[in-house]
Amino acid sequence: MSDSNAPEHLDAKHERNREHRIEGIKRWVEYIKSEPPETWGPQQNAVVNDQLDAAQSVQTSATHQQHVKDVAAEIREASDKPDGDSE
């Protein structure tokens, strides 16, 4: 038996995973449009905090941890700006 179709199978799996992620993002966008930030904000913070905890538990490097913190700070800065503002 040959594995000649293994790359196509893996590519199809990756595409399905990508589509599922996109659908999840679309559902989240609809949710945050329909609910006040007081509802979804703590939920989003919990997810991000859990992801940071998970990253720390796999003993990521200090450089990577700093990169994550820098990206988070950039996101916070961008979210604090009024709509339409750019640097």
matplotlib code that plots the C-alpha trace (Angstrom):
import matplotlib.pyplot as plt

x = [0.0, 1.4, 1.2, 1.3, -1.9, -0.7, 0.3, -3.1, -4.8, -2.8, -3.4, -7.2, -7.0, -5.2, -7.8, -10.6, -8.9, -8.5, -12.1, -13.2, -11.0, -12.5, -16.0, -15.2, -13.8, -17.0, -19.1, -17.1, -17.4, -21.2, -21.2, -19.2, -21.4, -24.5, -23.2, -21.8, -18.0, -18.9, -20.1, -17.5, -14.5, -13.9, -14.5, -11.9, -9.4, -9.9, -9.0, -5.9, -4.8, -5.2, -3.2, -0.4, -0.5, -0.3, 2.6, 4.5, 3.9, 5.7, 8.8, 9.0, 12.1, 12.3, 12.6, 9.4, 7.6, 8.8, 7.6, 4.1, 4.0, 5.1, 2.4, -0.2, 0.9, 0.6, -2.9, -3.9, -2.5, -4.4, -7.6, -7.3, -7.2, -10.4, -11.6, -9.9, -6.7, -3.4, 0.2]
y = [0.0, 3.4, 6.7, 8.6, 10.4, 11.3, 14.9, 15.5, 14.1, 16.3, 19.4, 18.6, 18.2, 21.5, 23.2, 21.8, 23.0, 26.5, 26.6, 25.6, 28.4, 31.0, 29.9, 30.2, 33.7, 34.6, 33.3, 35.3, 38.5, 38.0, 37.4, 40.5, 42.6, 41.3, 41.5, 44.4, 44.4, 43.8, 40.3, 39.2, 41.1, 38.9, 35.8, 36.9, 37.8, 34.3, 32.7, 34.8, 34.3, 30.5, 30.6, 32.5, 30.1, 27.2, 28.8, 29.3, 25.7, 24.4, 26.5, 28.9, 31.0, 34.4, 35.9, 34.4, 35.4, 38.9, 38.9, 37.7, 40.6, 43.1, 41.9, 42.1, 45.7, 46.6, 45.2, 47.1, 50.3, 49.8, 49.0, 52.2, 54.4, 55.9, 54.3, 55.5, 56.7, 55.5, 56.3]
z = [0.0, -1.0, 0.9, -2.4, -1.4, 2.1, 1.2, -0.4, 2.6, 5.0, 2.8, 2.9, 6.7, 7.0, 4.8, 6.9, 10.0, 8.5, 7.5, 11.0, 12.5, 10.1, 11.0, 14.7, 14.2, 12.3, 15.1, 17.6, 15.6, 15.5, 19.2, 20.1, 17.8, 19.7, 23.2, 25.3, 26.0, 29.7, 28.7, 26.2, 27.5, 30.5, 28.4, 25.9, 28.7, 30.1, 26.8, 26.3, 29.9, 29.5, 26.3, 28.0, 30.9, 28.5, 26.7, 30.0, 31.0, 28.0, 29.1, 26.2, 26.0, 27.6, 24.2, 23.0, 26.1, 25.7, 22.1, 23.2, 25.8, 23.1, 20.7, 23.5, 24.3, 20.7, 20.5, 23.7, 22.2, 19.0, 20.8, 22.9, 19.8, 18.5, 15.3, 12.2, 14.0, 12.6, 13.4]

ax = plt.figure().add_subplot(projection="3d")
ax.plot(x, y, z, "-o")
ax.set_aspect("equal")
plt.show()
